[in-house]
Amino acid sequence: MLNAAGLKQAERVAEKLRALTFRAAFSSDLSRAMVTARTILEANQESLELIGNKDLRERSFGVLEGKRCFGATIGCAVLKLFS
């Protein structure tokens, strides 16, 4: 679940995206991601089905986390396999 700060952040994102029209809604199946997505959809008065999918969960890349990918390095190949 989202804590108060997370819910406030979701509400701010929802406000920034208010002018957009959504045609589909997908989210990680983790509860905090689903709550964030629902908050955004509800603020936009969208009645779309929110589709949760475990394949959209965040991933950790260990020592490669946050590294940029330039060229054909081994690390780059690993990142591309999982992105």
N, CA, C and O atoms as a CHARMM CRD file, in Angstrom:
* protein
*
  332
    1    1 MET  N      0.83300  -1.19200   0.00000 PROA 1      0.00000
    2    1 MET  CA     0.00000   0.00000   0.00000 PROA 1      0.00000
    3    1 MET  C      0.87300   1.24900   0.00000 PROA 1      0.00000
    4    1 MET  O      2.04400   1.22000   0.37900 PROA 1      0.00000
    5    2 LEU  N      0.27000   2.32900  -0.43200 PROA 2      0.00000
    6    2 LEU  CA     0.98100   3.60300  -0.40700 PROA 2      0.00000
    7    2 LEU  C      0.82300   4.25800   0.95700 PROA 2      0.00000
    8    2 LEU  O     -0.24400   4.21700   1.57000 PROA 2      0.00000
    9    3 ASN  N      1.90800   4.86100   1.41400 PROA 3      0.00000
   10    3 ASN  CA     1.79300   5.66000   2.63200 PROA 3      0.00000
   11    3 ASN  C      1.26000   7.03900   2.23300 PROA 3      0.00000
   12    3 ASN  O      0.99600   7.28700   1.05700 PROA 3      0.00000
   13    4 ALA  N      1.10400   7.93000   3.20600 PROA 4      0.00000
   14    4 ALA  CA     0.53300   9.25300   2.93700 PROA 4      0.00000
   15    4 ALA  C      1.34800  10.02700   1.90600 PROA 4      0.00000
   16    4 ALA  O      0.78400  10.69300   1.03700 PROA 4      0.00000
   17    5 ALA  N      2.67500   9.93900   2.00200 PROA 5      0.00000
   18    5 ALA  CA     3.53300  10.65300   1.04500 PROA 5      0.00000
   19    5 ALA  C      3.35500  10.08500  -0.36500 PROA 5      0.00000
   20    5 ALA  O      3.28300  10.83700  -1.33700 PROA 5      0.00000
   21    6 GLY  N      3.28600   8.76300  -0.47000 PROA 6      0.00000
   22    6 GLY  CA     3.09900   8.12300  -1.77800 PROA 6      0.00000
   23    6 GLY  C      1.76300   8.47300  -2.40200 PROA 6      0.00000
   24    6 GLY  O      1.67400   8.69900  -3.60900 PROA 6      0.00000
   25    7 LEU  N      0.72000   8.51900  -1.57700 PROA 7      0.00000
   26    7 LEU  CA    -0.60600   8.88800  -2.07900 PROA 7      0.00000
   27    7 LEU  C     -0.60900  10.33800  -2.55600 PROA 7      0.00000
   28    7 LEU  O     -1.20900  10.65500  -3.58300 PROA 7      0.00000
   29    8 LYS  N      0.05700  11.21200  -1.81800 PROA 8      0.00000
   30    8 LYS  CA     0.15100  12.62000  -2.22400 PROA 8      0.00000
   31    8 LYS  C      0.89200  12.73700  -3.56200 PROA 8      0.00000
   32    8 LYS  O      0.50100  13.52300  -4.42400 PROA 8      0.00000
   33    9 GLN  N      1.95800  11.95400  -3.72900 PROA 9      0.00000
   34    9 GLN  CA     2.69800  11.96800  -4.99200 PROA 9      0.00000
   35    9 GLN  C      1.81700  11.48400  -6.14200 PROA 9      0.00000
   36    9 GLN  O      1.83500  12.06300  -7.22800 PROA 9      0.00000
   37   10 ALA  N      1.05300  10.43000  -5.90300 PROA 10     0.00000
   38   10 ALA  CA     0.14900   9.90800  -6.93200 PROA 10     0.00000
   39   10 ALA  C     -0.88800  10.95700  -7.31700 PROA 10     0.00000
   40   10 ALA  O     -1.22200  11.09900  -8.49300 PROA 10     0.00000
   41   11 GLU  N     -1.39300  11.68600  -6.33800 PROA 11     0.00000
   42   11 GLU  CA    -2.37800  12.73300  -6.60600 PROA 11     0.00000
   43   11 GLU  C     -1.76600  13.87000  -7.43000 PROA 11     0.00000
   44   11 GLU  O     -2.42200  14.43300  -8.30600 PROA 11     0.00000
   45   12 ARG  N     -0.50000  14.20100  -7.14000 PROA 12     0.00000
   46   12 ARG  CA     0.17300  15.25300  -7.91800 PROA 12     0.00000
   47   12 ARG  C      0.38500  14.81000  -9.36300 PROA 12     0.00000
   48   12 ARG  O      0.20400  15.59900 -10.29100 PROA 12     0.00000
   49   13 VAL  N      0.76800  13.55100  -9.55200 PROA 13     0.00000
   50   13 VAL  CA     0.93700  13.02300 -10.91400 PROA 13     0.00000
   51   13 VAL  C     -0.41000  13.03600 -11.62600 PROA 13     0.00000
   52   13 VAL  O     -0.49500  13.42700 -12.79100 PROA 13     0.00000
   53   14 ALA  N     -1.46000  12.61100 -10.93300 PROA 14     0.00000
   54   14 ALA  CA    -2.79900  12.60100 -11.51700 PROA 14     0.00000
   55   14 ALA  C     -3.19800  13.99000 -11.99100 PROA 14     0.00000
   56   14 ALA  O     -3.77800  14.14200 -13.06500 PROA 14     0.00000
   57   15 GLU  N     -2.88600  15.00300 -11.18900 PROA 15     0.00000
   58   15 GLU  CA    -3.21600  16.38200 -11.55900 PROA 15     0.00000
   59   15 GLU  C     -2.47300  16.79100 -12.82400 PROA 15     0.00000
   60   15 GLU  O     -3.04900  17.43400 -13.70200 PROA 15     0.00000
   61   16 LYS  N     -1.20200  16.42400 -12.92300 PROA 16     0.00000
   62   16 LYS  CA    -0.40300  16.77900 -14.09900 PROA 16     0.00000
   63   16 LYS  C     -0.90000  16.06600 -15.36000 PROA 16     0.00000
   64   16 LYS  O     -0.76200  16.58600 -16.46700 PROA 16     0.00000
   65   17 LEU  N     -1.47700  14.87400 -15.18600 PROA 17     0.00000
   66   17 LEU  CA    -1.93800  14.08200 -16.33000 PROA 17     0.00000
   67   17 LEU  C     -3.42300  14.26300 -16.61400 PROA 17     0.00000
   68   17 LEU  O     -3.97200  13.59000 -17.48700 PROA 17     0.00000
   69   18 ARG  N     -4.07000  15.15100 -15.89700 PROA 18     0.00000
   70   18 ARG  CA    -5.52700  15.31200 -15.98900 PROA 18     0.00000
   71   18 ARG  C     -6.01200  15.56200 -17.41900 PROA 18     0.00000
   72   18 ARG  O     -7.10000  15.11200 -17.77800 PROA 18     0.00000
   73   19 ALA  N     -5.24600  16.25600 -18.22800 PROA 19     0.00000
   74   19 ALA  CA    -5.68100  16.60200 -19.58300 PROA 19     0.00000
   75   19 ALA  C     -5.57800  15.44100 -20.57200 PROA 19     0.00000
   76   19 ALA  O     -6.10400  15.52100 -21.68200 PROA 19     0.00000
   77   20 LEU  N     -4.91100  14.37800 -20.17900 PROA 20     0.00000
   78   20 LEU  CA    -4.73600  13.24700 -21.08500 PROA 20     0.00000
   79   20 LEU  C     -5.96300  12.34600 -21.10900 PROA 20     0.00000
   80   20 LEU  O     -6.68300  12.22600 -20.11800 PROA 20     0.00000
   81   21 THR  N     -6.18700  11.72000 -22.24900 PROA 21     0.00000
   82   21 THR  CA    -7.22500  10.70500 -22.37800 PROA 21     0.00000
   83   21 THR  C     -6.52600   9.36200 -22.50000 PROA 21     0.00000
   84   21 THR  O     -5.67600   9.16900 -23.37000 PROA 21     0.00000
   85   22 PHE  N     -6.88500   8.44900 -21.63700 PROA 22     0.00000
   86   22 PHE  CA    -6.26500   7.12700 -21.65300 PROA 22     0.00000
   87   22 PHE  C     -7.12600   6.15800 -22.45600 PROA 22     0.00000
   88   22 PHE  O     -8.35400   6.19500 -22.38100 PROA 22     0.00000
   89   23 ARG  N     -6.48000   5.30700 -23.21200 PROA 23     0.00000
   90   23 ARG  CA    -7.19500   4.28400 -23.98200 PROA 23     0.00000
   91   23 ARG  C     -7.03000   2.90600 -23.36700 PROA 23     0.00000
   92   23 ARG  O     -7.82600   2.00100 -23.61700 PROA 23     0.00000
   93   24 ALA  N     -5.99000   2.75800 -22.55900 PROA 24     0.00000
   94   24 ALA  CA    -5.72200   1.49100 -21.87600 PROA 24     0.00000
   95   24 ALA  C     -4.94400   1.80900 -20.61300 PROA 24     0.00000
   96   24 ALA  O     -4.28800   2.84700 -20.51600 PROA 24     0.00000
   97   25 ALA  N     -5.02300   0.90800 -19.65000 PROA 25     0.00000
   98   25 ALA  CA    -4.32000   1.13300 -18.38000 PROA 25     0.00000
   99   25 ALA  C     -3.68300  -0.16800 -17.91600 PROA 25     0.00000
  100   25 ALA  O     -4.37100  -1.15000 -17.63800 PROA 25     0.00000
  101   26 PHE  N     -2.36600  -0.15800 -17.83600 PROA 26     0.00000
  102   26 PHE  CA    -1.59900  -1.31600 -17.40100 PROA 26     0.00000
  103   26 PHE  C     -0.71700  -0.90200 -16.23400 PROA 26     0.00000
  104   26 PHE  O     -0.26100   0.24000 -16.16800 PROA 26     0.00000
  105   27 SER  N     -0.48100  -1.81700 -15.32400 PROA 27     0.00000
  106   27 SER  CA     0.32900  -1.53800 -14.15100 PROA 27     0.00000
  107   27 SER  C      0.98600  -2.81600 -13.68000 PROA 27     0.00000
  108   27 SER  O      0.52300  -3.91700 -13.98000 PROA 27     0.00000
  109   28 SER  N      2.06400  -2.66000 -12.94300 PROA 28     0.00000
  110   28 SER  CA     2.59100  -3.79000 -12.18300 PROA 28     0.00000
  111   28 SER  C      1.46100  -4.28400 -11.29400 PROA 28     0.00000
  112   28 SER  O      0.56800  -3.51700 -10.93400 PROA 28     0.00000
  113   29 ASP  N      1.49500  -5.53800 -10.94700 PROA 29     0.00000
  114   29 ASP  CA     0.44300  -6.07500 -10.08200 PROA 29     0.00000
  115   29 ASP  C      0.70500  -5.79900  -8.59700 PROA 29     0.00000
  116   29 ASP  O     -0.09200  -6.19600  -7.74700 PROA 29     0.00000
  117   30 LEU  N      1.80900  -5.12600  -8.28200 PROA 30     0.00000
  118   30 LEU  CA     2.08500  -4.78500  -6.88700 PROA 30     0.00000
  119   30 LEU  C      1.08400  -3.72500  -6.41400 PROA 30     0.00000
  120   30 LEU  O      0.71900  -2.82300  -7.16900 PROA 30     0.00000
  121   31 SER  N      0.65500  -3.84300  -5.17900 PROA 31     0.00000
  122   31 SER  CA    -0.43500  -2.99000  -4.68300 PROA 31     0.00000
  123   31 SER  C     -0.11800  -1.50300  -4.79700 PROA 31     0.00000
  124   31 SER  O     -1.00100  -0.72000  -5.14700 PROA 31     0.00000
  125   32 ARG  N      1.12100  -1.09000  -4.51300 PROA 32     0.00000
  126   32 ARG  CA     1.42800   0.34700  -4.57000 PROA 32     0.00000
  127   32 ARG  C      1.32500   0.86800  -6.00000 PROA 32     0.00000
  128   32 ARG  O      0.92500   2.01300  -6.21300 PROA 32     0.00000
  129   33 ALA  N      1.67600   0.05400  -6.96500 PROA 33     0.00000
  130   33 ALA  CA     1.56600   0.47100  -8.36200 PROA 33     0.00000
  131   33 ALA  C      0.10000   0.52300  -8.79100 PROA 33     0.00000
  132   33 ALA  O     -0.30500   1.43600  -9.51100 PROA 33     0.00000
  133   34 MET  N     -0.68300  -0.44400  -8.35400 PROA 34     0.00000
  134   34 MET  CA    -2.10900  -0.47500  -8.70000 PROA 34     0.00000
  135   34 MET  C     -2.83300   0.72900  -8.07600 PROA 34     0.00000
  136   34 MET  O     -3.67600   1.34900  -8.72600 PROA 34     0.00000
  137   35 VAL  N     -2.50900   1.05500  -6.83000 PROA 35     0.00000
  138   35 VAL  CA    -3.14200   2.20800  -6.17400 PROA 35     0.00000
  139   35 VAL  C     -2.76400   3.49200  -6.89900 PROA 35     0.00000
  140   35 VAL  O     -3.61400   4.35700  -7.10900 PROA 35     0.00000
  141   36 THR  N     -1.50900   3.62400  -7.27900 PROA 36     0.00000
  142   36 THR  CA    -1.06400   4.80900  -8.01600 PROA 36     0.00000
  143   36 THR  C     -1.82300   4.92800  -9.33400 PROA 36     0.00000
  144   36 THR  O     -2.33200   5.99900  -9.66400 PROA 36     0.00000
  145   37 ALA  N     -1.90000   3.83900 -10.08200 PROA 37     0.00000
  146   37 ALA  CA    -2.59400   3.86300 -11.37500 PROA 37     0.00000
  147   37 ALA  C     -4.07800   4.17900 -11.20200 PROA 37     0.00000
  148   37 ALA  O     -4.63500   4.96300 -11.97100 PROA 37     0.00000
  149   38 ARG  N     -4.72200   3.58000 -10.20600 PROA 38     0.00000
  150   38 ARG  CA    -6.14600   3.87000  -9.96600 PROA 38     0.00000
  151   38 ARG  C     -6.36500   5.33300  -9.59100 PROA 38     0.00000
  152   38 ARG  O     -7.33700   5.95400 -10.02100 PROA 38     0.00000
  153   39 THR  N     -5.46100   5.87200  -8.79100 PROA 39     0.00000
  154   39 THR  CA    -5.55800   7.28400  -8.39800 PROA 39     0.00000
  155   39 THR  C     -5.51600   8.17600  -9.63000 PROA 39     0.00000
  156   39 THR  O     -6.29000   9.12700  -9.74200 PROA 39     0.00000
  157   40 ILE  N     -4.61700   7.86800 -10.54500 PROA 40     0.00000
  158   40 ILE  CA    -4.48500   8.64600 -11.77900 PROA 40     0.00000
  159   40 ILE  C     -5.73100   8.50100 -12.64000 PROA 40     0.00000
  160   40 ILE  O     -6.25200   9.49400 -13.14800 PROA 40     0.00000
  161   41 LEU  N     -6.21300   7.27800 -12.80700 PROA 41     0.00000
  162   41 LEU  CA    -7.40400   7.05400 -13.62800 PROA 41     0.00000
  163   41 LEU  C     -8.63000   7.73600 -13.03800 PROA 41     0.00000
  164   41 LEU  O     -9.39700   8.37100 -13.76200 PROA 41     0.00000
  165   42 GLU  N     -8.81700   7.61000 -11.73700 PROA 42     0.00000
  166   42 GLU  CA    -9.98500   8.20800 -11.08900 PROA 42     0.00000
  167   42 GLU  C     -9.96000   9.73100 -11.18400 PROA 42     0.00000
  168   42 GLU  O    -11.00600  10.35600 -11.36200 PROA 42     0.00000
  169   43 ALA  N     -8.78600  10.33000 -11.06700 PROA 43     0.00000
  170   43 ALA  CA    -8.67400  11.78400 -11.17500 PROA 43     0.00000
  171   43 ALA  C     -9.03000  12.25600 -12.58600 PROA 43     0.00000
  172   43 ALA  O     -9.50700  13.37500 -12.78000 PROA 43     0.00000
  173   44 ASN  N     -8.79200  11.39300 -13.55100 PROA 44     0.00000
  174   44 ASN  CA    -9.11600  11.71000 -14.94000 PROA 44     0.00000
  175   44 ASN  C    -10.49800  11.21400 -15.32700 PROA 44     0.00000
  176   44 ASN  O    -10.88700  11.28000 -16.49300 PROA 44     0.00000
  177   45 GLN  N    -11.23800  10.71600 -14.34600 PROA 45     0.00000
  178   45 GLN  CA   -12.58300  10.19400 -14.55100 PROA 45     0.00000
  179   45 GLN  C    -12.62300   9.14100 -15.64900 PROA 45     0.00000
  180   45 GLN  O    -13.57100   9.06300 -16.43000 PROA 45     0.00000
  181   46 GLU  N    -11.58800   8.35000 -15.68700 PROA 46     0.00000
  182   46 GLU  CA   -11.52500   7.25200 -16.65600 PROA 46     0.00000
  183   46 GLU  C    -12.13200   6.01100 -16.03100 PROA 46     0.00000
  184   46 GLU  O    -11.86100   5.70200 -14.87100 PROA 46     0.00000
  185   47 SER  N    -12.93900   5.30700 -16.78200 PROA 47     0.00000
  186   47 SER  CA   -13.55400   4.08700 -16.26800 PROA 47     0.00000
  187   47 SER  C    -12.94100   2.85500 -16.92800 PROA 47     0.00000
  188   47 SER  O    -13.60900   1.84000 -17.12300 PROA 47     0.00000
  189   48 LEU  N    -11.68800   2.96000 -17.26000 PROA 48     0.00000
  190   48 LEU  CA   -10.98200   1.84300 -17.89300 PROA 48     0.00000
  191   48 LEU  C    -10.70600   0.73900 -16.89700 PROA 48     0.00000
  192   48 LEU  O    -10.55300   0.98000 -15.70000 PROA 48     0.00000
  193   49 GLU  N    -10.64500  -0.46800 -17.41000 PROA 49     0.00000
  194   49 GLU  CA   -10.18400  -1.58100 -16.58500 PROA 49     0.00000
  195   49 GLU  C     -8.68000  -1.42600 -16.40100 PROA 49     0.00000
  196   49 GLU  O     -7.94700  -1.21800 -17.36800 PROA 49     0.00000
  197   50 LEU  N     -8.23100  -1.52600 -15.17600 PROA 50     0.00000
  198   50 LEU  CA    -6.80600  -1.47000 -14.88400 PROA 50     0.00000
  199   50 LEU  C     -6.27500  -2.89400 -14.90300 PROA 50     0.00000
  200   50 LEU  O     -6.71800  -3.73500 -14.12100 PROA 50     0.00000
  201   51 ILE  N     -5.34000  -3.16200 -15.78200 PROA 51     0.00000
  202   51 ILE  CA    -4.80600  -4.50900 -15.94600 PROA 51     0.00000
  203   51 ILE  C     -3.46500  -4.59800 -15.22700 PROA 51     0.00000
  204   51 ILE  O     -2.49200  -3.95400 -15.62000 PROA 51     0.00000
  205   52 GLY  N     -3.42700  -5.40200 -14.17100 PROA 52     0.00000
  206   52 GLY  CA    -2.19300  -5.63800 -13.43700 PROA 52     0.00000
  207   52 GLY  C     -1.45700  -6.82800 -14.03400 PROA 52     0.00000
  208   52 GLY  O     -2.06500  -7.83500 -14.39600 PROA 52     0.00000
  209   53 ASN  N     -0.14300  -6.69700 -14.13200 PROA 53     0.00000
  210   53 ASN  CA     0.64600  -7.76200 -14.74200 PROA 53     0.00000
  211   53 ASN  C      1.98100  -7.88900 -14.01400 PROA 53     0.00000
  212   53 ASN  O      2.69600  -6.90100 -13.84500 PROA 53     0.00000
  213   54 LYS  N      2.31300  -9.09700 -13.58600 PROA 54     0.00000
  214   54 LYS  CA     3.55900  -9.32100 -12.84100 PROA 54     0.00000
  215   54 LYS  C      4.79500  -9.02000 -13.68700 PROA 54     0.00000
  216   54 LYS  O      5.85600  -8.72600 -13.13800 PROA 54     0.00000
  217   55 ASP  N      4.67600  -9.08800 -14.99900 PROA 55     0.00000
  218   55 ASP  CA     5.82200  -8.80800 -15.86000 PROA 55     0.00000
  219   55 ASP  C      6.20900  -7.32700 -15.85900 PROA 55     0.00000
  220   55 ASP  O      7.27000  -6.96700 -16.36700 PROA 55     0.00000
  221   56 LEU  N      5.36400  -6.47400 -15.29600 PROA 56     0.00000
  222   56 LEU  CA     5.67000  -5.04600 -15.22200 PROA 56     0.00000
  223   56 LEU  C      6.28200  -4.64500 -13.88400 PROA 56     0.00000
  224   56 LEU  O      6.48000  -3.46000 -13.61700 PROA 56     0.00000
  225   57 ARG  N      6.57700  -5.62900 -13.05100 PROA 57     0.00000
  226   57 ARG  CA     7.21200  -5.33300 -11.76000 PROA 57     0.00000
  227   57 ARG  C      8.61100  -4.77300 -11.97700 PROA 57     0.00000
  228   57 ARG  O      9.28100  -5.08100 -12.96200 PROA 57     0.00000
  229   58 GLU  N      9.03200  -3.93900 -11.02500 PROA 58     0.00000
  230   58 GLU  CA    10.38200  -3.38600 -11.10500 PROA 58     0.00000
  231   58 GLU  C     11.41100  -4.51100 -11.00000 PROA 58     0.00000
  232   58 GLU  O     11.14500  -5.56900 -10.42900 PROA 58     0.00000
  233   59 ARG  N     12.56900  -4.25900 -11.55400 PROA 59     0.00000
  234   59 ARG  CA    13.63900  -5.24700 -11.52700 PROA 59     0.00000
  235   59 ARG  C     14.90400  -4.60800 -10.96700 PROA 59     0.00000
  236   59 ARG  O     15.09800  -3.39600 -11.05300 PROA 59     0.00000
  237   60 SER  N     15.73900  -5.43100 -10.40600 PROA 60     0.00000
  238   60 SER  CA    17.02500  -4.95600  -9.91500 PROA 60     0.00000
  239   60 SER  C     18.11700  -5.50600 -10.82000 PROA 60     0.00000
  240   60 SER  O     18.12300  -6.69100 -11.15400 PROA 60     0.00000
  241   61 PHE  N     19.02200  -4.65400 -11.20500 PROA 61     0.00000
  242   61 PHE  CA    20.12600  -5.07300 -12.05500 PROA 61     0.00000
  243   61 PHE  C     21.45500  -5.07300 -11.31800 PROA 61     0.00000
  244   61 PHE  O     22.51500  -5.07300 -11.94300 PROA 61     0.00000
  245   62 GLY  N     21.40200  -5.07100  -9.99600 PROA 62     0.00000
  246   62 GLY  CA    22.61000  -5.15700  -9.18800 PROA 62     0.00000
  247   62 GLY  C     23.59600  -4.05800  -9.51100 PROA 62     0.00000
  248   62 GLY  O     23.23500  -2.88100  -9.51300 PROA 62     0.00000
  249   63 VAL  N     24.85000  -4.42800  -9.78600 PROA 63     0.00000
  250   63 VAL  CA    25.89400  -3.43900 -10.05700 PROA 63     0.00000
  251   63 VAL  C     25.62800  -2.65900 -11.34000 PROA 63     0.00000
  252   63 VAL  O     26.22200  -1.60100 -11.55000 PROA 63     0.00000
  253   64 LEU  N     24.75300  -3.15900 -12.19200 PROA 64     0.00000
  254   64 LEU  CA    24.42600  -2.45800 -13.43100 PROA 64     0.00000
  255   64 LEU  C     23.29700  -1.44500 -13.24300 PROA 64     0.00000
  256   64 LEU  O     22.98900  -0.68100 -14.15800 PROA 64     0.00000
  257   65 GLU  N     22.68600  -1.43600 -12.07100 PROA 65     0.00000
  258   65 GLU  CA    21.57300  -0.54100 -11.77800 PROA 65     0.00000
  259   65 GLU  C     21.96100   0.90800 -12.04200 PROA 65     0.00000
  260   65 GLU  O     22.96600   1.39500 -11.52400 PROA 65     0.00000
  261   66 GLY  N     21.15800   1.58900 -12.84800 PROA 66     0.00000
  262   66 GLY  CA    21.37300   3.00900 -13.11400 PROA 66     0.00000
  263   66 GLY  C     22.44100   3.31300 -14.14600 PROA 66     0.00000
  264   66 GLY  O     22.66700   4.48200 -14.45900 PROA 66     0.00000
  265   67 LYS  N     23.10000   2.30800 -14.68100 PROA 67     0.00000
  266   67 LYS  CA    24.15100   2.54100 -15.67600 PROA 67     0.00000
  267   67 LYS  C     23.52600   2.79600 -17.03700 PROA 67     0.00000
  268   67 LYS  O     22.50700   2.20400 -17.39300 PROA 67     0.00000
  269   68 ARG  N     24.15100   3.68300 -17.78500 PROA 68     0.00000
  270   68 ARG  CA    23.69700   3.93700 -19.14600 PROA 68     0.00000
  271   68 ARG  C     24.32200   2.92500 -20.08600 PROA 68     0.00000
  272   68 ARG  O     25.38300   2.36600 -19.80500 PROA 68     0.00000
  273   69 CYS  N     23.66600   2.70100 -21.18300 PROA 69     0.00000
  274   69 CYS  CA    24.08600   1.66700 -22.12000 PROA 69     0.00000
  275   69 CYS  C     24.57600   2.30400 -23.41900 PROA 69     0.00000
  276   69 CYS  O     23.76800   2.76800 -24.22400 PROA 69     0.00000
  277   70 PHE  N     25.88400   2.32800 -23.62500 PROA 70     0.00000
  278   70 PHE  CA    26.45600   2.86300 -24.84800 PROA 70     0.00000
  279   70 PHE  C     27.35500   1.80400 -25.46700 PROA 70     0.00000
  280   70 PHE  O     28.34800   1.39900 -24.86200 PROA 70     0.00000
  281   71 GLY  N     27.02200   1.36300 -26.64000 PROA 71     0.00000
  282   71 GLY  CA    27.84400   0.37200 -27.31400 PROA 71     0.00000
  283   71 GLY  C     27.48100  -1.04900 -26.93700 PROA 71     0.00000
  284   71 GLY  O     26.50800  -1.29000 -26.22300 PROA 71     0.00000
  285   72 ALA  N     28.26700  -1.97500 -27.42200 PROA 72     0.00000
  286   72 ALA  CA    27.96600  -3.39200 -27.24300 PROA 72     0.00000
  287   72 ALA  C     28.83200  -3.99800 -26.15300 PROA 72     0.00000
  288   72 ALA  O     29.65300  -4.87300 -26.42700 PROA 72     0.00000
  289   73 THR  N     28.66000  -3.54800 -24.93600 PROA 73     0.00000
  290   73 THR  CA    29.40700  -4.13200 -23.82400 PROA 73     0.00000
  291   73 THR  C     28.61600  -5.29800 -23.25600 PROA 73     0.00000
  292   73 THR  O     27.42800  -5.44700 -23.54100 PROA 73     0.00000
  293   74 ILE  N     29.26900  -6.12000 -22.45800 PROA 74     0.00000
  294   74 ILE  CA    28.58100  -7.25100 -21.83100 PROA 74     0.00000
  295   74 ILE  C     27.43900  -6.75800 -20.95000 PROA 74     0.00000
  296   74 ILE  O     26.33800  -7.30900 -20.98600 PROA 74     0.00000
  297   75 GLY  N     27.70200  -5.72400 -20.16200 PROA 75     0.00000
  298   75 GLY  CA    26.65600  -5.17100 -19.30200 PROA 75     0.00000
  299   75 GLY  C     25.46700  -4.68500 -20.11100 PROA 75     0.00000
  300   75 GLY  O     24.31800  -4.85600 -19.70200 PROA 75     0.00000
  301   76 CYS  N     25.73900  -4.08700 -21.24100 PROA 76     0.00000
  302   76 CYS  CA    24.69200  -3.58400 -22.11500 PROA 76     0.00000
  303   76 CYS  C     23.84200  -4.73900 -22.63300 PROA 76     0.00000
  304   76 CYS  O     22.61700  -4.63700 -22.68800 PROA 76     0.00000
  305   77 ALA  N     24.48400  -5.82200 -23.00800 PROA 77     0.00000
  306   77 ALA  CA    23.74900  -6.98500 -23.50300 PROA 77     0.00000
  307   77 ALA  C     22.84600  -7.54800 -22.41900 PROA 77     0.00000
  308   77 ALA  O     21.71500  -7.94200 -22.70500 PROA 77     0.00000
  309   78 VAL  N     23.31800  -7.59200 -21.19100 PROA 78     0.00000
  310   78 VAL  CA    22.50000  -8.08500 -20.08200 PROA 78     0.00000
  311   78 VAL  C     21.30700  -7.17900 -19.86100 PROA 78     0.00000
  312   78 VAL  O     20.18800  -7.65900 -19.67800 PROA 78     0.00000
  313   79 LEU  N     21.53400  -5.86800 -19.87400 PROA 79     0.00000
  314   79 LEU  CA    20.42700  -4.92900 -19.69500 PROA 79     0.00000
  315   79 LEU  C     19.37400  -5.09400 -20.77000 PROA 79     0.00000
  316   79 LEU  O     18.17700  -5.05700 -20.48600 PROA 79     0.00000
  317   80 LYS  N     19.81700  -5.27700 -22.00700 PROA 80     0.00000
  318   80 LYS  CA    18.86200  -5.41100 -23.10200 PROA 80     0.00000
  319   80 LYS  C     18.04900  -6.70000 -22.99800 PROA 80     0.00000
  320   80 LYS  O     16.90600  -6.74200 -23.45300 PROA 80     0.00000
  321   81 LEU  N     18.61100  -7.73800 -22.41700 PROA 81     0.00000
  322   81 LEU  CA    17.87300  -8.97600 -22.22700 PROA 81     0.00000
  323   81 LEU  C     16.67800  -8.80500 -21.30000 PROA 81     0.00000
  324   81 LEU  O     15.66100  -9.47900 -21.46000 PROA 81     0.00000
  325   82 PHE  N     16.80300  -7.90000 -20.32800 PROA 82     0.00000
  326   82 PHE  CA    15.78100  -7.75900 -19.31600 PROA 82     0.00000
  327   82 PHE  C     14.95600  -6.49100 -19.45300 PROA 82     0.00000
  328   82 PHE  O     14.14200  -6.20000 -18.57600 PROA 82     0.00000
  329   83 SER  N     15.13600  -5.72900 -20.51900 PROA 83     0.00000
  330   83 SER  CA    14.33800  -4.51700 -20.65200 PROA 83     0.00000
  331   83 SER  C     13.31300  -4.65800 -21.74600 PROA 83     0.00000
  332   83 SER  O     12.54800  -3.72700 -21.99900 PROA 83     0.00000
